Amino acid sequence: MDDKELAELLKYSSSKELYIVTWNNLLKLLFCPFKVKTNHNIGVLKKGQKVMVDEVKVTQELQTVYIIKNKAFYYYHFDIILDN
């Protein structure tokens, strides 16, 4: 995907929202900041640490990235914590 195609796709998205499907197949909209827990040590973050996601971005390859404390981390390093 080139820059023009990516820009066209992203004009319909927001870096402050994330749609997820819950464990019981419900579609839920999360607004930033939302809470996540680390699955393992990554960078300065320790396994089990709870942190807030400030923004959600995508890479050129369409991989979801969380912006946490002004640093980018791939989404698969975290579990989302839902407060009911």
Backbone bond lengths (Angstrom), bond angles and torsions (degrees), N, CA, C in turn:
res aa  C-N    CA-C-N  psi(-1)  N-CA   C-N-CA  omega(-1)  CA-C   N-CA-C  phi
1 M - - - 1.449 - - 1.528 107.95 -
2 D 1.315 115.80 128.87 1.467 118.56 179.81 1.533 110.56 -88.65
3 D 1.325 116.13 174.64 1.467 121.69 -176.09 1.524 112.31 -60.18
4 K 1.307 117.28 -38.27 1.470 121.20 -178.34 1.530 110.63 -66.43
5 E 1.329 117.38 -43.99 1.463 121.22 178.46 1.528 111.21 -64.63
6 L 1.323 116.57 -40.65 1.458 121.12 178.47 1.524 110.69 -64.47
7 A 1.309 117.75 -43.74 1.468 121.73 178.48 1.522 110.83 -61.42
8 E 1.321 116.98 -40.13 1.471 121.47 178.46 1.524 110.52 -62.89
9 L 1.311 117.35 -43.25 1.457 122.09 179.42 1.531 111.51 -66.57
10 L 1.317 117.13 -43.48 1.458 121.58 -174.33 1.521 114.02 -74.73
11 K 1.316 118.22 -14.89 1.466 118.72 -179.84 1.529 111.41 -68.48
12 Y 1.328 117.30 -14.09 1.458 121.69 177.74 1.528 112.53 -99.76
13 S 1.306 117.81 6.73 1.459 120.76 -177.82 1.523 111.05 -119.61
14 S 1.328 114.91 167.91 1.458 121.40 179.07 1.520 108.87 -128.08
15 S 1.301 116.55 139.34 1.469 120.52 178.42 1.526 111.68 -80.28
16 K 1.322 117.10 -1.47 1.464 121.65 -179.12 1.527 112.86 -108.38
17 E 1.343 117.78 5.98 1.459 122.19 -179.60 1.525 110.75 -134.20
18 L 1.334 115.16 149.45 1.458 120.44 176.80 1.521 108.73 -145.63
19 Y 1.324 116.70 123.97 1.461 121.15 174.00 1.522 108.44 -88.91
20 I 1.337 115.43 134.24 1.464 120.80 177.28 1.524 109.06 -130.61
21 V 1.318 116.63 160.07 1.457 122.61 171.81 1.522 105.93 -109.10
22 T 1.335 116.65 122.71 1.456 121.55 -176.79 1.529 110.66 -76.32
23 W 1.325 116.33 172.20 1.456 122.47 -178.24 1.531 111.62 -59.10
24 N 1.370 117.08 -26.03 1.467 120.29 -179.87 1.536 111.86 -104.03
25 N 1.329 115.39 28.58 1.471 123.97 173.39 1.521 115.47 62.58
26 L 1.335 116.86 34.09 1.453 121.27 173.94 1.521 108.93 -101.99
27 L 1.321 116.14 138.31 1.457 121.56 176.47 1.518 107.99 -84.03
28 K 1.318 116.53 127.97 1.464 121.12 -176.65 1.520 109.10 -132.38
29 L 1.315 115.53 139.46 1.456 121.81 177.70 1.525 109.00 -101.38
30 L 1.329 116.26 122.60 1.463 121.63 176.08 1.518 108.91 -102.52
31 F 1.312 115.84 141.56 1.457 121.89 175.50 1.522 108.95 -110.80
32 C 1.300 116.27 139.30 1.457 121.01 177.07 1.525 109.29 -74.40
33 P 1.312 116.52 142.84 1.466 127.21 0.24 1.530 111.06 -81.88
34 F 1.328 116.21 145.31 1.460 122.03 172.70 1.522 108.54 -129.68
35 K 1.343 114.93 159.42 1.462 121.26 -171.54 1.521 111.34 -93.85
36 V 1.343 115.48 137.80 1.457 122.69 174.16 1.524 109.66 -133.13
37 K 1.330 115.59 162.32 1.467 121.85 176.96 1.516 108.12 -122.99
38 T 1.321 116.99 136.51 1.464 121.28 -178.50 1.534 110.60 -73.46
39 N 1.332 116.12 140.48 1.464 121.89 178.35 1.525 112.18 -83.77
40 H 1.320 116.77 -23.97 1.463 122.69 -179.03 1.527 108.26 -162.31
41 N 1.312 116.98 172.41 1.462 120.24 176.98 1.527 109.18 -63.74
42 I 1.326 115.73 132.23 1.463 121.16 176.80 1.520 107.91 -148.26
43 G 1.322 115.27 117.83 1.466 119.50 -177.33 1.516 110.21 59.20
44 V 1.323 116.17 -128.52 1.465 121.26 -179.89 1.524 112.30 -86.09
45 L 1.329 117.86 -4.69 1.462 122.00 -179.18 1.525 110.55 -89.33
46 K 1.323 115.30 139.10 1.468 121.52 -178.63 1.522 110.85 -101.26
47 K 1.317 116.61 153.27 1.459 122.26 179.21 1.530 110.35 -55.66
48 G 1.338 116.18 132.43 1.462 121.39 178.97 1.515 114.80 84.44
49 Q 1.314 117.18 -4.66 1.468 120.98 -179.88 1.524 109.70 -70.54
50 K 1.336 116.18 138.04 1.459 121.67 176.83 1.524 108.65 -99.07
51 V 1.324 115.76 128.33 1.466 121.51 -178.40 1.530 108.90 -137.64
52 M 1.322 115.36 165.48 1.458 121.60 -179.81 1.524 110.06 -103.72
53 V 1.329 115.74 136.00 1.467 122.46 176.28 1.525 107.28 -89.10
54 D 1.323 116.39 120.73 1.464 121.47 -178.22 1.522 112.59 -85.64
55 E 1.335 116.82 -33.75 1.457 122.20 -179.65 1.520 109.75 -151.94
56 V 1.333 115.24 159.25 1.463 122.00 176.15 1.528 107.45 -122.01
57 K 1.320 116.30 125.21 1.470 121.88 -179.18 1.527 108.84 -125.35
58 V 1.323 115.92 173.23 1.465 121.00 172.68 1.523 108.72 -129.99
59 T 1.323 115.08 149.56 1.454 120.69 177.93 1.522 109.85 -85.16
60 Q 1.300 116.58 175.62 1.464 122.73 176.30 1.531 110.90 -58.09
61 E 1.338 116.52 -29.63 1.469 122.19 -179.82 1.527 111.87 -91.03
62 L 1.339 117.29 10.39 1.464 125.38 179.08 1.526 113.59 66.16
63 Q 1.322 117.32 31.18 1.458 122.63 172.32 1.531 108.11 -87.17
64 T 1.332 116.59 133.64 1.467 120.90 178.92 1.519 109.89 -74.50
65 V 1.330 115.13 136.04 1.460 122.54 -178.73 1.524 108.33 -129.37
66 Y 1.343 116.16 134.39 1.454 121.37 174.91 1.525 108.67 -96.98
67 I 1.312 116.66 135.46 1.457 122.07 173.49 1.524 106.96 -96.89
68 I 1.333 115.24 115.52 1.464 122.90 -177.89 1.528 107.54 -128.55
69 K 1.319 116.29 119.68 1.481 121.40 -178.94 1.524 110.79 52.15
70 N 1.343 116.10 44.02 1.464 124.35 177.73 1.531 114.31 64.42
71 K 1.332 116.94 19.94 1.463 121.26 175.44 1.529 108.50 -123.95
72 A 1.328 116.61 146.06 1.462 122.10 -177.78 1.527 110.56 -96.17
73 F 1.339 115.75 134.38 1.461 122.91 177.88 1.523 108.12 -135.52
74 Y 1.338 117.84 139.89 1.456 121.01 175.10 1.525 109.96 -64.23
75 Y 1.325 116.54 143.01 1.458 123.61 -175.22 1.525 113.45 -59.50
76 Y 1.334 118.14 -30.90 1.462 120.98 -172.57 1.526 113.60 -73.62
77 H 1.325 117.38 -1.82 1.463 120.94 174.59 1.527 112.18 -85.95
78 F 1.358 117.08 0.27 1.457 121.05 -171.18 1.512 112.47 -135.74
79 D 1.330 115.43 155.72 1.462 123.54 168.02 1.521 107.23 -112.61
80 I 1.317 116.57 134.31 1.462 121.38 178.62 1.522 108.62 -77.01
81 I 1.321 115.91 136.63 1.465 122.26 177.45 1.525 107.53 -103.21
82 L 1.343 115.15 116.82 1.466 120.12 178.73 1.512 109.44 -98.53
83 D 1.314 116.10 126.83 1.470 121.22 174.24 1.522 107.98 -94.74
84 N 1.309 116.43 124.36 1.479 119.36 -178.25 1.494 111.69 -94.28
